[in-house]
Amino acid sequence: MSLGELASSRTKLIVVKVAYDPEARVWYVEHSDIAGLRAEAETADALFNRIPEMLVDLIEENEGGTGEYHIEIIASANKRVHVPEAA
């Protein structure tokens, strides 16, 4: 579904940004359009699977919203590499 289709439909878009913490070795919710979404998991897939149910609970409790929601999850991770100098 494109953003244009989302805008023209009754579906509400929720953007959730997740990131990887290499020191703690966990994926976590960095930002969400819905306040109060706090979660972490050992893998990105595990976190992605938890987010929809948690959002439903938060929307029911805080927003009083009903209807269809489209969740866009944006993931971010980084890694360092060392390139040795040429001999």
N, C-alpha and C positions, 0 to 999 in steps of 0.2 A: 504494500500500500504506500503510495507516495504521500508526501506532505500535503500536496494539493487535495488529494482524496480525503485525507484526514480532516483538513480544514472544512471541506464541503459536507462532511458527514457529521453524525452526532457523536462520533468517537472522540474521546479526549486523549491527548498525548501527554505521557509522563516520561521525562528524560531522567535516567539514572546513570551517574558516572561511577564506575568502579575502578579501583587501582590495586596494584600488587605492592605489598611491603616486603622487600627481600629480607630484611632483618628479622621480622616476625614470621616470615614465610606464610603469609595469609593474603587473600583477596578481601577487600573491604569496600563498603559504600563510601565514596568520597563526597558525593553530592546527589541530592534528589530533589525533584520538583515538589515532592510531598514531604513536609517537615516530619522529622522523627524517625525516618528510615535509617536504622543503624544495624548493620550486620557484617559478619565476616565469615569466611570459610577457607579451608585449605586449598580448594581448587576453584577456578572460575566457574566451572559447570555447577558445582555445588552451590555457589553463591547465586548464580543465575536462576537455579531451580527454587531457591528460597524466596527470592524477591517478589514474585507475583502474589503469593499468599500473604506475605507481610504487608504489601501495598493494599490488598483488599481490606485487611484488618484496620490499617491506618485511615483509609478513605472512609470506611464505615464509622470509625470512632471520631475522627477529627473534621472531615469534610462534609459528612452527611450525603455524599454523592452516590448516585446510582448510574447504571448504564454501562456502556462499553468503554474500556480504556485500552489504549495501545501503549505498551511499554517499550521504549527504546533504551537499550543498555549499551553504553559506550565504555569500553574497557581500555585501560592504559597500563603498560608495564615497561620497564626499561632494564637494560643489562649493560654492564661495562665489559669492554674487551681491552686487552693490552696488545699492542702491536710493537714488537721489539725493534730496536734500531738495526739497520743493516750493518753487517760486519765489514 
